[in-house]
Amino acid sequence: MKKVISMNLINVIQMKTQSFWLTALLVLLGVFSTVNTNAAEKLMAGTGKVNITPPNPRYPVHDSLYTRTLILEAGASRIAFVSLDLVMYSNVPLAEKLKKQFGLQEVYFCPQHTHSGEAGPKEWLDAQITKALKQASSSMFEARISAGYRSFPQLSFNRLLLREDGRARESWVGDDHYRAVNPERIPHGPVDNSVGVIKLEDTKGNPKVILMNYACHPDVAWNNFEISADYVGYATKYTEEAFNNQVYCLFVQGGAGNQAPLFKDGGRTGPDDPRPSNYDLIDRMGKLLSIEAVKLAKEIYPNPYDVPNIKVKTDSLRFIGRHDKNLKYNVHFSVISINNRIAIATVPGEPFIKFQIDWKREMQPNHVIPFFFGYTWNNGRWPMYLPDIRSAAYGGFGADEGSWLIEVGAGEKIFNKLIENYYRMMGVFR
């Protein structure tokens, strides 16, 4: 009897032991299953390109204007970037329509700010932009993303120069010390002499999209009186050609509010001025920028340990005018994280370079690749120039000149909110 009881007790213990290990195994399998499911999330991308040169332009067309689009999707997040060869662009009704039509969380319009652009009729331009996004939406592919930026000899300079009287004035105003338009190409600062690249390729490693981020006014041809995408048009064209026209190259402007090209044509006096614009300078600057962007694009590779995800946090702040207190600005801005490795700040209007430099410095301890997208609108009112406080104090065009200027300190308030929102979005705050 005692022997039987002992054997039964041993069987029960063995069964419980087997049950424990079976349960543990199932739990472990469940954990690994969850991890594999998350790892199986895909980053999807699509791109498009459509000519937006006005059908009946006011001035002769030297080179065409384009809109290029990029849709990114991971999990429940789906956003779009629309680069435009225009001086500025905002369109609330179209943005809302595109969000609904293509299931977008946000759509970011990124005018590259060419001073030689011209917008076509509104309904026609809306249709062209919609067409480009439709191309992107219908060409979605599983994507691998990589990013980086590299410094090289600067192509820009800071156009607000501090003068002998202790005030700053724009570079096109000369005096005994400074020649107007900086013909000697003196590299006044501060500047950010780096170009950023985000590359999207398919699962076979074929590049499909290059996004180029650089901070400099596209006004090499000043007072051009011809239609041109300026150096940006050449930079994007040369970049696409470097990849046998198998990629679309979107250009997104940086903090270029006070950044002018070192390659500068003094400008024509009017449309009847027989002197032609110096497109050799435009071509040269675009080519040099493209060379650096292409080198970088060919050196960066996707991280095999990335888990695809897109996080977006959009916010807004309200401001009044600096000189005209009746002006009201509702400025929208976003922070975007891609795969927890790429950190993008989007700001509308013309932010000064300090904010771009500070964003990169602030992001450095987070071991992410930072990008600052100026001139990037997704809602609210376009704020025109966004000078830092120091620049607003010393003055000059866009710093303290202009009846439409936003209140002093608006740029810093937006920047601080971007930083706060980034850390909140990434779950750093307790």
C-alpha positions as CSV (number, residue, x, y, z in Angstrom):
1,M,0.0,0.0,0.0
2,K,2.8,2.4,0.9
3,K,4.6,1.5,-2.3
4,V,1.5,2.3,-4.4
5,I,1.1,5.7,-2.7
6,S,4.7,6.5,-3.3
7,M,4.5,5.6,-7.0
8,N,1.3,7.8,-7.4
9,L,3.0,10.6,-5.6
10,I,6.0,10.3,-7.9
11,N,3.7,10.3,-11.0
12,V,1.9,13.5,-9.7
13,I,5.2,15.2,-9.1
14,Q,6.4,14.2,-12.6
15,M,3.2,15.4,-14.2
16,K,3.4,18.7,-12.4
17,T,7.0,19.2,-13.4
18,Q,6.2,18.4,-17.0
19,S,3.2,20.8,-16.9
20,F,5.4,23.5,-15.4
21,W,8.0,23.2,-18.2
22,L,5.3,22.9,-20.9
23,T,3.7,26.1,-19.5
24,A,7.1,27.8,-19.4
25,L,7.8,26.7,-23.0
26,L,4.4,28.1,-24.2
27,V,5.1,31.4,-22.5
28,L,8.5,31.6,-24.1
29,L,7.0,30.8,-27.5
30,G,4.3,33.4,-26.9
31,V,7.0,36.0,-26.1
32,F,9.1,35.1,-29.2
33,S,5.9,35.1,-31.3
34,T,5.1,38.6,-30.1
35,V,8.6,39.8,-30.9
36,N,8.5,38.2,-34.4
37,T,5.2,39.8,-35.1
38,N,6.6,43.2,-34.2
39,A,9.7,42.6,-36.2
40,A,7.5,41.6,-39.2
41,E,6.0,45.2,-39.3
42,K,6.9,46.7,-42.6
43,L,8.0,50.1,-43.6
44,M,6.2,51.0,-46.8
45,A,7.0,53.9,-49.1
46,G,5.8,55.3,-52.4
47,T,6.9,58.2,-54.5
48,G,5.7,60.4,-57.4
49,K,6.9,63.3,-59.6
50,V,4.7,65.7,-61.6
51,N,5.6,68.9,-63.6
52,I,4.0,72.0,-62.0
53,T,5.4,74.6,-64.4
54,P,2.4,77.0,-65.0
55,P,0.7,76.4,-68.4
56,N,0.7,80.1,-69.2
57,P,3.6,81.5,-67.2
58,R,4.2,85.2,-66.7
59,Y,8.0,84.9,-67.6
60,P,10.0,82.7,-70.0
61,V,10.7,79.2,-68.7
62,H,14.3,78.3,-68.3
63,D,13.9,75.0,-66.5
64,S,10.8,73.2,-65.3
65,L,9.3,73.2,-61.8
66,Y,8.2,70.0,-60.2
67,T,6.4,68.5,-57.2
68,R,7.9,65.3,-55.8
69,T,6.1,63.2,-53.2
70,L,6.9,60.6,-50.6
71,I,4.4,58.5,-48.6
72,L,5.7,56.6,-45.6
73,E,3.7,54.0,-43.7
74,A,4.4,51.8,-40.8
75,G,1.6,50.2,-38.7
76,A,-1.2,52.7,-38.2
77,S,1.0,55.7,-39.1
78,R,0.9,57.0,-42.7
79,I,2.4,60.4,-43.6
80,A,3.3,62.3,-46.8
81,F,5.9,64.8,-47.8
82,V,5.2,67.0,-50.9
83,S,8.3,69.0,-52.1
84,L,7.4,71.9,-54.4
85,D,9.6,74.1,-56.6
86,L,7.8,77.2,-55.3
87,V,8.7,80.1,-53.0
88,M,6.2,79.2,-50.3
89,Y,3.0,77.2,-50.1
90,S,0.1,76.5,-47.7
91,N,-3.4,75.1,-48.5
92,V,-5.7,74.0,-45.7
93,P,-8.6,72.7,-48.0
94,L,-6.2,70.7,-50.1
95,A,-4.4,69.3,-47.1
96,E,-7.6,68.1,-45.6
97,K,-8.8,66.6,-48.9
98,L,-5.5,64.7,-49.4
99,K,-5.6,63.3,-45.9
100,K,-9.0,61.8,-46.5
101,Q,-8.3,60.6,-50.0
102,F,-5.0,58.9,-49.2
103,G,-5.6,58.0,-45.5
104,L,-2.8,60.3,-44.3
105,Q,-2.2,61.2,-40.7
106,E,-0.3,64.3,-41.8
107,V,0.7,65.8,-45.2
108,Y,3.7,68.1,-45.2
109,F,4.1,70.7,-48.0
110,C,7.8,71.5,-48.4
111,P,8.3,74.5,-50.8
112,Q,12.0,74.7,-51.6
113,H,11.7,78.6,-51.8
114,T,13.1,79.3,-55.3
115,H,12.8,83.0,-55.9
116,S,12.3,82.2,-59.6
117,G,9.2,80.1,-59.2
118,E,5.6,80.8,-60.2
119,A,2.5,79.0,-59.0
120,G,0.0,78.0,-61.6
121,P,-3.8,78.4,-61.3
122,K,-5.0,77.1,-58.0
123,E,-7.3,74.4,-59.2
124,W,-4.8,73.2,-61.8
125,L,-2.0,73.2,-59.2
126,D,-4.2,71.3,-56.7
127,A,-4.8,68.7,-59.4
128,Q,-1.1,68.3,-60.2
129,I,-0.2,67.9,-56.5
130,T,-3.0,65.3,-56.1
131,K,-1.7,63.5,-59.2
132,A,1.8,63.2,-57.7
133,L,0.4,61.9,-54.4
134,K,-1.8,59.4,-56.3
135,Q,1.4,58.2,-58.1
136,A,3.0,57.7,-54.7
137,S,0.0,55.9,-53.2
138,S,-0.2,53.5,-56.1
139,S,3.5,52.7,-56.1
140,M,4.0,51.6,-52.5
141,F,6.8,49.2,-51.9
142,E,8.4,47.5,-48.9
143,A,11.2,49.9,-48.0
144,R,14.5,49.9,-46.2
145,I,15.6,53.3,-44.8
146,S,19.0,54.8,-44.1
147,A,20.0,58.3,-43.3
148,G,23.0,60.5,-42.5
149,Y,24.6,63.9,-43.1
150,R,28.1,65.1,-44.1
151,S,29.9,68.4,-43.9
152,F,31.8,69.9,-46.8
153,P,33.1,73.3,-47.8
154,Q,30.2,75.7,-47.4
155,L,28.1,76.9,-50.3
156,S,26.2,79.5,-48.2
157,F,26.9,82.4,-45.9
158,N,24.9,84.3,-43.3
159,R,23.4,87.3,-45.1
160,L,22.8,89.5,-42.0
161,L,26.2,91.1,-41.4
162,L,27.1,93.0,-38.3
163,R,28.3,96.5,-39.2
164,E,30.5,99.2,-37.7
165,D,27.6,100.9,-36.0
166,G,26.7,97.8,-34.1
167,R,23.6,96.9,-36.2
168,A,23.2,94.1,-38.7
169,R,22.1,94.7,-42.3
170,E,21.4,92.4,-45.2
171,S,24.2,91.5,-47.5
172,W,22.8,93.3,-50.5
173,V,23.4,96.6,-48.7
174,G,27.0,97.7,-49.1
175,D,29.2,100.1,-47.1
176,D,32.9,101.0,-46.8
177,H,33.6,97.6,-45.3
178,Y,31.3,95.2,-47.0
179,R,30.6,95.1,-50.7
180,A,26.9,94.5,-51.7
181,V,26.0,90.9,-52.5
182,N,29.3,89.7,-51.2
183,P,31.1,89.3,-54.5
184,E,34.3,88.1,-52.8
185,R,32.3,85.2,-51.5
186,I,33.5,85.7,-47.9
187,P,32.0,82.8,-45.8
188,H,30.3,84.9,-43.1
189,G,28.6,82.7,-40.4
190,P,27.0,81.1,-38.7
191,V,26.0,78.5,-41.2
192,D,25.4,74.7,-41.3
193,N,27.7,73.4,-44.0
194,S,26.3,69.9,-44.0
195,V,23.8,68.2,-46.3
196,G,21.5,65.5,-45.0
197,V,20.1,62.5,-46.9
198,I,17.4,60.1,-46.2
199,K,17.5,57.1,-48.6
200,L,14.7,54.6,-49.3
201,E,15.4,51.4,-51.2
202,D,13.4,48.3,-51.9
203,T,14.2,44.9,-50.3
204,K,16.6,44.1,-53.1
205,G,18.7,47.2,-52.3
206,N,17.6,49.3,-55.3
207,P,17.4,53.0,-54.3
208,K,14.0,54.5,-55.0
209,V,13.9,57.8,-53.2
210,I,16.5,60.3,-52.1
211,L,15.4,63.1,-49.7
212,M,18.0,65.9,-49.6
213,N,18.0,68.4,-46.7
214,Y,20.1,71.6,-47.0
215,A,19.9,75.2,-45.7
216,C,20.3,77.9,-48.2
217,H,18.1,80.4,-50.1
218,P,17.5,79.3,-53.7
219,D,18.2,82.8,-55.1
220,V,21.4,82.5,-56.9
221,A,19.6,84.2,-59.8
222,W,18.4,87.3,-57.9
223,N,15.7,89.2,-59.8
224,N,15.8,86.5,-62.5
225,F,12.6,87.4,-64.5
226,E,12.7,83.8,-65.8
227,I,11.1,80.6,-64.3
228,S,13.7,78.3,-62.7
229,A,14.0,76.0,-59.8
230,D,17.4,77.6,-59.1
231,Y,20.2,75.5,-57.7
232,V,17.7,73.1,-56.1
233,G,16.4,72.1,-59.6
234,Y,19.9,71.3,-60.7
235,A,20.8,69.5,-57.5
236,T,17.8,67.2,-57.7
237,K,18.2,66.7,-61.5
238,Y,21.9,65.7,-61.1
239,T,21.1,63.4,-58.2
240,E,18.4,61.6,-60.1
241,E,20.7,61.2,-63.1
242,A,23.4,59.8,-60.8
243,F,21.0,56.9,-60.1
244,N,20.1,56.5,-63.8
245,N,16.8,58.3,-63.2
246,Q,15.5,55.3,-61.2
247,V,15.0,57.5,-58.1
248,Y,13.1,60.7,-57.3
249,C,15.0,63.2,-55.3
250,L,12.9,65.4,-53.0
251,F,14.6,68.6,-51.7
252,V,13.5,69.9,-48.2
253,Q,14.8,73.2,-47.2
254,G,16.4,73.7,-43.8
255,G,16.8,76.8,-41.5
256,A,17.6,79.1,-44.4
257,G,15.9,82.2,-43.3
258,N,19.3,84.1,-43.0
259,Q,21.3,81.9,-45.4
260,A,22.3,83.1,-48.8
261,P,24.3,81.3,-51.6
262,L,28.0,82.2,-52.0
263,F,27.3,81.6,-55.7
264,K,25.4,84.8,-56.4
265,D,24.3,86.6,-59.6
266,G,23.7,90.3,-58.9
267,G,20.4,90.2,-60.7
268,R,18.7,91.9,-63.6
269,T,17.1,95.4,-63.5
270,G,13.9,94.1,-65.0
271,P,12.3,91.7,-67.6
272,D,13.6,93.8,-70.4
273,D,17.2,93.9,-69.2
274,P,19.2,92.2,-72.0
275,R,21.8,90.8,-69.6
276,P,21.0,87.1,-69.1
277,S,21.0,85.5,-65.7
278,N,24.1,83.6,-64.9
279,Y,22.9,80.0,-65.0
280,D,26.5,78.7,-64.9
281,L,26.6,79.8,-61.2
282,I,23.2,78.0,-60.6
283,D,24.4,74.9,-62.3
284,R,27.7,74.9,-60.4
285,M,26.1,75.2,-57.0
286,G,23.5,72.5,-57.8
287,K,26.2,70.2,-59.1
288,L,28.4,70.6,-56.1
289,L,25.5,70.0,-53.7
290,S,24.5,66.9,-55.7
291,I,28.0,65.5,-55.7
292,E,28.0,65.5,-51.9
293,A,24.5,64.2,-51.6
294,V,25.2,61.3,-54.0
295,K,28.4,60.4,-52.2
296,L,26.5,60.3,-48.9
297,A,23.6,58.3,-50.4
298,K,26.0,55.6,-51.7
299,E,27.7,55.3,-48.3
300,I,24.7,54.8,-46.0
301,Y,23.0,51.5,-45.5
302,P,19.9,50.4,-43.7
303,N,20.3,49.0,-40.1
304,P,19.3,45.3,-40.2
305,Y,18.1,45.6,-36.5
306,D,15.6,48.3,-37.2
307,V,12.0,47.6,-36.2
308,P,9.9,49.8,-38.6
309,N,7.8,52.4,-36.8
310,I,6.7,56.0,-37.4
311,K,5.8,58.3,-34.5
312,V,4.4,61.8,-35.1
313,K,3.5,64.5,-32.6
314,T,2.0,67.8,-34.0
315,D,1.4,70.8,-31.9
316,S,0.7,74.5,-32.3
317,L,1.4,77.9,-30.6
318,R,-0.3,81.2,-31.1
319,F,1.6,84.5,-31.5
320,I,1.0,88.1,-32.4
321,G,3.0,90.4,-34.7
322,R,6.2,92.2,-33.6
323,H,5.3,95.6,-35.0
324,D,1.6,95.0,-35.9
325,K,0.0,93.7,-32.7
326,N,-3.2,92.9,-34.6
327,L,-1.5,90.2,-36.6
328,K,-2.4,86.7,-35.4
329,Y,-0.3,83.6,-36.1
330,N,-1.3,80.0,-35.3
331,V,1.9,78.1,-36.1
332,H,1.8,74.3,-36.4
333,F,4.9,72.2,-36.2
334,S,5.7,68.5,-35.7
335,V,8.3,66.1,-34.5
336,I,8.7,62.8,-36.4
337,S,10.6,59.7,-35.4
338,I,11.3,56.9,-37.9
339,N,12.5,53.6,-36.6
340,N,13.6,55.4,-33.4
341,R,16.7,56.4,-35.4
342,I,15.7,59.4,-37.4
343,A,14.5,62.5,-35.6
344,I,12.8,65.2,-37.8
345,A,11.6,68.6,-36.7
346,T,9.2,70.4,-39.1
347,V,8.7,74.1,-38.9
348,P,6.8,76.4,-41.4
349,G,8.0,79.8,-42.5
350,E,11.7,80.8,-42.8
351,P,13.5,79.8,-39.6
352,F,17.0,81.1,-39.0
353,I,19.9,78.7,-39.0
354,K,20.5,78.8,-35.2
355,F,17.4,76.5,-34.8
356,Q,18.8,73.9,-37.2
357,I,22.2,73.9,-35.5
358,D,20.6,73.7,-32.0
359,W,18.3,70.9,-33.1
360,K,21.2,68.8,-34.2
361,R,23.1,69.5,-31.0
362,E,20.1,68.7,-28.8
363,M,19.5,65.4,-30.6
364,Q,23.2,64.3,-30.5
365,P,23.0,62.6,-27.0
366,N,19.9,60.6,-28.2
367,H,22.0,58.6,-30.7
368,V,19.6,59.5,-33.6
369,I,20.2,61.1,-37.0
370,P,18.6,64.6,-36.8
371,F,17.0,66.6,-39.6
372,F,15.5,70.1,-39.5
373,F,12.8,70.7,-42.1
374,G,12.2,74.4,-42.4
375,Y,9.6,75.9,-44.8
376,T,7.5,72.8,-44.0
377,W,3.8,73.5,-43.5
378,N,1.0,71.1,-42.4
379,N,-1.6,73.5,-40.9
380,G,-2.1,76.9,-39.4
381,R,-0.7,80.2,-40.7
382,W,2.6,80.6,-42.5
383,P,4.7,82.7,-40.1
384,M,7.1,84.3,-42.6
385,Y,10.5,84.7,-40.9
386,L,11.4,83.1,-37.6
387,P,14.5,84.8,-36.3
388,D,16.3,83.8,-33.1
389,I,16.3,86.5,-30.4
390,R,19.9,87.6,-31.0
391,S,19.2,88.2,-34.7
392,A,16.0,89.9,-33.9
393,A,17.9,92.3,-31.6
394,Y,20.7,93.2,-34.1
395,G,18.2,93.5,-36.9
396,G,18.2,93.4,-40.7
397,F,15.7,92.1,-43.2
398,G,13.6,89.3,-41.7
399,A,15.1,90.0,-38.3
400,D,13.6,93.4,-37.3
401,E,12.5,94.7,-40.8
402,G,9.1,93.8,-42.1
403,S,5.6,94.8,-41.0
404,W,4.6,91.1,-41.0
405,L,7.2,90.0,-38.5
406,I,6.1,87.6,-35.7
407,E,6.7,88.6,-32.1
408,V,10.2,88.4,-30.6
409,G,11.0,84.9,-29.2
410,A,8.5,83.0,-31.2
411,G,11.2,80.9,-32.7
412,E,12.6,79.9,-29.3
413,K,9.2,79.0,-28.0
414,I,8.5,76.8,-31.0
415,F,12.0,75.2,-30.7
416,N,11.6,74.5,-27.0
417,K,8.2,72.9,-27.6
418,L,9.6,70.7,-30.3
419,I,12.3,69.5,-27.9
420,E,9.7,68.8,-25.2
421,N,7.4,67.0,-27.6
422,Y,10.2,64.8,-28.9
423,Y,10.9,63.6,-25.4
424,R,7.3,63.1,-24.5
425,M,6.7,61.3,-27.8
426,M,9.6,58.9,-27.1
427,G,8.4,58.2,-23.6
428,V,11.3,59.8,-21.8
429,F,9.3,61.9,-19.4
430,R,7.9,60.1,-16.3
